[in-house]
Amino acid sequence: MEWLGIEIHPDTPREGVLIEQMFRPEDVDRMMQNLRSMGAPFGIIFSDITTISNSRLALQAAEFSKDQGRFDAFHDAVLQAYFAAGMDIGDREVIAQLGRDAGLDVPALEKALDEGTYLFRLNEMQDEASRAGVTGVPTFLLGPQRTIVGAQPIEVFRKTLRSLA
């Protein structure tokens, strides 16, 4: 499996946007309830998300972490920070701290962010996702015309994989 970083809401301002400005309250409630029920069996905690963060810095830092061999640690830290702790992953100081916690070379990370080193890679992944019809995350591409979108029960994966055999 390969993680490709894409922005679902690339027009999100740098400071983020309140979730109620993007979604109806009942949709937010349903989404959070679904996330909590899906995460509970695995000990994954979802806090109330109040702001949709601009994820561009986090995605660039994730690409940096791949090159540093620390992607798993950084990726886990970002997910934990955003979904469980409600932190703004669009905030550069947050990204630097998460990078530090994940064992990244933070001065090199900050330089890469300053120089936009990974923007080309992000744009390529965004184009690839667009061509594949990706509209949500996570999206699992399992073959031609076979995708699973969102946090789904394991049975959805089993059924889809069986249909490929």
C-alpha positions in Angstrom: 0.0 0.0 0.0 1.3 3.5 -0.9 0.0 6.6 0.7 -0.5 9.5 -1.7 -1.1 12.9 -0.2 -3.9 14.9 -1.8 -5.9 17.9 -0.8 -9.6 17.2 -0.8 -10.4 20.9 -0.2 -7.4 22.7 -1.8 -9.2 26.0 -1.6 -9.2 25.9 2.2 -7.5 29.1 3.4 -4.2 28.9 5.2 -5.9 29.6 8.6 -8.5 26.8 7.9 -12.2 27.2 8.0 -14.9 26.4 10.6 -16.4 23.0 9.7 -19.9 24.5 10.0 -19.1 26.8 7.1 -18.6 23.8 4.9 -21.1 21.2 6.2 -24.5 21.1 7.7 -24.5 20.4 11.5 -26.4 17.1 11.0 -23.8 16.0 8.4 -20.9 16.8 10.8 -22.7 14.9 13.6 -23.2 11.9 11.4 -19.6 12.0 10.1 -18.2 12.2 13.7 -20.5 9.4 14.9 -19.4 7.2 12.0 -15.7 7.9 12.6 -16.0 7.2 16.3 -17.9 3.9 15.8 -15.3 2.8 13.1 -12.3 3.8 15.3 -13.5 2.4 18.6 -12.7 -1.3 18.0 -9.1 -0.2 17.2 -8.7 2.2 20.1 -8.7 5.2 17.7 -10.2 8.3 19.3 -11.8 11.1 17.3 -12.4 14.4 19.0 -14.9 16.9 17.7 -13.4 18.5 14.7 -14.3 22.2 14.6 -12.0 23.4 11.9 -11.0 22.0 8.5 -7.2 22.7 8.4 -5.4 23.6 5.2 -3.4 20.4 4.8 -0.8 21.6 2.3 2.1 22.1 4.8 1.3 18.7 6.4 1.3 17.0 3.0 4.6 18.6 2.1 6.1 17.6 5.4 4.8 14.0 4.9 6.7 13.9 1.6 9.8 15.1 3.3 9.3 12.4 6.0 9.2 9.8 3.2 12.6 10.9 2.0 13.8 10.8 5.6 12.5 7.2 6.2 10.2 8.5 9.0 6.9 8.6 7.2 5.0 6.2 9.4 5.9 8.0 12.6 5.1 11.4 11.1 1.9 10.3 9.4 0.6 8.7 12.7 1.6 11.9 14.6 -0.4 14.1 12.1 -3.5 11.9 12.2 -3.4 11.8 16.0 -2.8 15.6 16.2 -5.7 16.4 13.9 -8.3 13.8 14.6 -7.7 13.0 18.3 -6.3 16.3 19.7 -8.0 18.7 17.3 -4.8 20.5 16.5 -4.4 22.7 13.4 -2.2 20.8 11.0 -2.0 23.9 8.8 0.0 25.7 11.4 3.7 25.6 10.7 4.7 25.4 14.4 2.4 22.4 14.9 4.0 20.7 11.8 7.5 21.5 13.1 6.7 20.0 16.5 5.1 16.9 15.0 8.2 16.5 12.8 10.5 16.8 15.9 8.4 14.2 17.7 8.7 11.9 14.7 12.4 12.2 14.5 12.7 14.5 11.5 15.5 16.9 10.9 13.4 20.0 11.6 15.7 22.6 10.2 15.9 20.7 6.9 12.1 20.3 7.0 11.6 24.0 7.5 14.0 24.7 4.6 12.1 22.3 2.3 8.8 24.1 3.3 10.4 27.5 2.6 11.6 26.4 -0.8 8.5 24.5 -1.8 10.6 21.5 -2.5 7.7 19.1 -2.4 5.0 21.2 -4.2 5.7 19.6 -7.5 5.3 16.1 -6.0 2.0 17.2 -4.4 0.7 18.6 -7.7 1.6 15.3 -9.5 -0.3 13.3 -6.9 -3.3 15.7 -7.1 -3.4 15.3 -10.8 -3.1 11.5 -10.5 -5.9 11.4 -8.0 -8.1 13.6 -10.2 -7.5 11.3 -13.2 -8.5 8.3 -10.9 -11.7 10.0 -9.8 -10.7 10.4 -6.2 -13.1 12.6 -4.3 -12.6 11.6 -0.7 -10.0 10.2 1.7 -9.1 7.6 2.3 -9.6 6.1 -1.2 -8.3 2.6 -1.9 -7.7 1.9 -5.6 -8.0 -1.9 -6.0 -7.9 -2.2 -9.7 -9.5 -0.8 -12.8 -12.9 0.7 -11.8 -12.6 -0.7 -8.2 -12.4 1.7 -5.4 -13.3 1.9 -1.8 -13.9 5.4 -0.4 -13.9 6.4 3.2 -13.5 4.5 6.5 -15.3 1.3 5.7 -15.9 -2.0 7.6 -13.5 -4.8 6.9 -16.4 -6.7 5.2 -16.5 -4.1 2.4 -12.9 -4.8 1.7 -13.4 -8.5 1.8 -16.3 -8.4 -0.6 -14.5 -6.1 -3.0 -11.4 -8.2 -3.0 -13.4 -11.4 -3.5 -15.1 -9.8 -6.6 -11.6 -9.2 -8.1 -10.7 -12.9 -7.9 
